[in-house]
Amino acid sequence: MDTLEQLWAVDQLPHRMGIVVTEASPERVVGTMPVEGNTQVYGLLHGGASCVLAETLGSVGALLHAARAGYGVAVGVDINATHHRSLRSGTVTGVATPVHLGRSIASYEIVLTDEAGRRVCTARLTCALRAAPAPDPDTASGPAGGNAIAA
């Protein structure tokens, strides 16, 4: 099972949060996530959920860049997010575009919008590009820890 397949395994966070990637290349990754089920105590979209969507999309782009360039895998080392507006329902769409695609670092800006196209959150993710880890002999799921995308 490769790293992208692992990302959407039923026991992984993106699957549990309902994230669906609709377009994926090193230059642009697009995905959606429902607000329902990803809210905080006040019924608003949880800021952490926005960060999970942003990190997932940016990590997919960084992983595809790393694979294309023969660098191995991408691991998140920094994420920051500014939350512009709240949502109580609907679907959030994220678009990740590269700020920098280098040999050891890939950085993405991820813009999340609501169904009306209004900006909900702006995030920036930096991933370090590393050699692929050896498979973990104790699991069938691949690298130790089961996730080569997020740190």
Residue, then its C-alpha position, 0 to 999 in steps of 0.5 A: m500500500d503506498t502512502l497516498e492509499q494509506l492516507w485514505a484508509v478508514d483508520q486515518l484522520p482524513h477519512r474520518m473527517g470526510i476529506v475528499v481530494t478531487e484534484a491532485s498534482p504537485e502544482r495544485v491540490v483541491g479537496t473538500m470537507p463537510v462542516e458537519g461532524n467537524t465542529q467545536v462546542y459552539g457548532l462552528l467549524h473547528g479551527g483544528a479541522s480547517c488545519v487538518l484539511a489544509e495540512t492534508l491538501g498541502s501534504v498531498g502536493a508535497l508528497l507528489h512533488a517529492a515522488r516526481a523529483g525522486y526525493g522520497v516522502a514529505v513530512g509536515v514541519d510547520i503549519n499556520a492558519t488564519h481563520h477569517r469567518s465561521l461556518r455552521s454547515g455546508t462544505v469547505t473547499g480547499v485549494a493548495t498551491p505551491v509557494h516553493l518546491g525545492r529539493s529539501i522543502a516544499s511550502y504551500e498556501i492553502v485557501l479554504t472557502d465556503e460554498a459561496g466562494r468566501r474565504v474561510c481560512t488561509a493556511r501555509l504549510t511547510c514540509a521537509l522532503r526526506a528519503a522514504p523510510a524502510p517498511d515497518p516489518d511489524t505492520a502491513s501498512g508501511p512506514a513506522g507509525g503508519n503515516a509518512i505524510a505528517a510529522 
